[in-house]
């Protein structure tokens, strides 16, 4: 896990509270929401939104620039 305390993406420097970002998934919890976000650089963040506000609790690295992305059902062709 990459540190989440800086308030910016450690990979591209984009502020956590700024746009653009893509909401990948949103799930209601007993205390608020868990939101999976894709940053502009491609890294995925897990955000918790509750009465205390929004905080990033986990981040991934961006996908490798040479990663092969196939159409669903066509991987490996």
C-alpha positions as a Markdown table, in Angstrom:
| # | Residue | x | y | z |
|---|---|---|---|---|
| 1 | Unk | 0.0 | 0.0 | 0.0 |
| 2 | Unk | 1.2 | 3.5 | -0.8 |
| 3 | Unk | 1.1 | 6.2 | 1.8 |
| 4 | Unk | -2.2 | 8.1 | 1.8 |
| 5 | Unk | -1.4 | 10.9 | 4.1 |
| 6 | Unk | -0.1 | 13.5 | 1.6 |
| 7 | Unk | -3.4 | 14.5 | 0.0 |
| 8 | Unk | -2.0 | 14.1 | -3.5 |
| 9 | Unk | -1.5 | 11.1 | -5.7 |
| 10 | Unk | 2.1 | 9.9 | -5.1 |
| 11 | Unk | 2.4 | 8.8 | -8.8 |
| 12 | Unk | 1.2 | 12.0 | -10.6 |
| 13 | Unk | 0.9 | 14.6 | -7.9 |
| 14 | Unk | -2.8 | 15.3 | -8.6 |
| 15 | Unk | -4.7 | 16.5 | -5.5 |
| 16 | Unk | -7.0 | 13.9 | -4.0 |
| 17 | Unk | -10.0 | 16.3 | -3.8 |
| 18 | Unk | -9.6 | 17.6 | -7.4 |
| 19 | Unk | -11.2 | 16.3 | -10.6 |
| 20 | Unk | -10.9 | 14.6 | -13.0 |
| 21 | Unk | -11.3 | 11.2 | -11.6 |
| 22 | Unk | -13.5 | 8.2 | -12.5 |
| 23 | Unk | -15.8 | 6.6 | -10.0 |
| 24 | Unk | -15.3 | 2.8 | -10.6 |
| 25 | Unk | -17.6 | 1.6 | -7.8 |
| 26 | Unk | -19.6 | 3.0 | -4.9 |
| 27 | Unk | -20.9 | 0.9 | -2.0 |
| 28 | Unk | -23.0 | 2.0 | 1.0 |
| 29 | Unk | -21.8 | 1.1 | 4.4 |
| 30 | Unk | -23.3 | 1.4 | 7.9 |
| 31 | Unk | -21.6 | 4.7 | 8.4 |
| 32 | Unk | -21.3 | 6.2 | 4.9 |
| 33 | Unk | -19.8 | 5.0 | 1.6 |
| 34 | Unk | -16.8 | 3.2 | 0.2 |
| 35 | Unk | -15.8 | 4.6 | -3.2 |
| 36 | Unk | -13.3 | 3.1 | -5.6 |
| 37 | Unk | -11.8 | 5.9 | -7.8 |
| 38 | Unk | -9.4 | 5.8 | -10.8 |
| 39 | Unk | -7.0 | 8.7 | -10.8 |
| 40 | Unk | -6.1 | 10.4 | -14.1 |
| 41 | Unk | -2.8 | 8.5 | -14.0 |
| 42 | Unk | -4.6 | 5.2 | -13.8 |
| 43 | Unk | -3.9 | 4.3 | -10.1 |
| 44 | Unk | -7.0 | 3.1 | -8.1 |
| 45 | Unk | -7.9 | 4.6 | -4.8 |
| 46 | Unk | -10.3 | 3.4 | -2.1 |
| 47 | Unk | -12.0 | 6.3 | -0.4 |
| 48 | Unk | -14.2 | 6.2 | 2.7 |
| 49 | Unk | -16.8 | 8.9 | 2.9 |
| 50 | Unk | -18.6 | 9.3 | 6.3 |
| 51 | Unk | -19.4 | 11.9 | 8.9 |
| 52 | Unk | -15.7 | 12.7 | 9.2 |
| 53 | Unk | -15.4 | 13.6 | 5.5 |
| 54 | Unk | -13.5 | 11.9 | 2.7 |
| 55 | Unk | -10.2 | 10.1 | 3.2 |
| 56 | Unk | -8.1 | 7.8 | 1.0 |
| 57 | Unk | -7.5 | 4.5 | 2.7 |
| 58 | Unk | -5.6 | 2.6 | 0.0 |
| 59 | Unk | -4.0 | 3.2 | -3.4 |
| 60 | Unk | -2.6 | 1.1 | -6.2 |
| 61 | Unk | 0.2 | 1.9 | -8.6 |
| 62 | Unk | -0.8 | 3.0 | -12.1 |
| 63 | Unk | -1.0 | 0.2 | -14.7 |
| 64 | Unk | 2.3 | -0.3 | -16.5 |
| 65 | Unk | 2.4 | 1.7 | -19.8 |
| 66 | Unk | 3.0 | -1.4 | -21.8 |
| 67 | Unk | 0.3 | -3.5 | -20.2 |
| 68 | Unk | -1.9 | -5.3 | -22.6 |
| 69 | Unk | -5.6 | -4.5 | -22.2 |
| 70 | Unk | -7.9 | -6.7 | -24.2 |
| 71 | Unk | -11.6 | -6.5 | -24.9 |
| 72 | Unk | -13.5 | -8.6 | -22.4 |
| 73 | Unk | -13.6 | -12.1 | -23.6 |
| 74 | Unk | -10.7 | -11.6 | -26.1 |
| 75 | Unk | -7.7 | -11.6 | -23.8 |
| 76 | Unk | -4.8 | -13.6 | -25.2 |
| 77 | Unk | -5.9 | -13.4 | -28.8 |
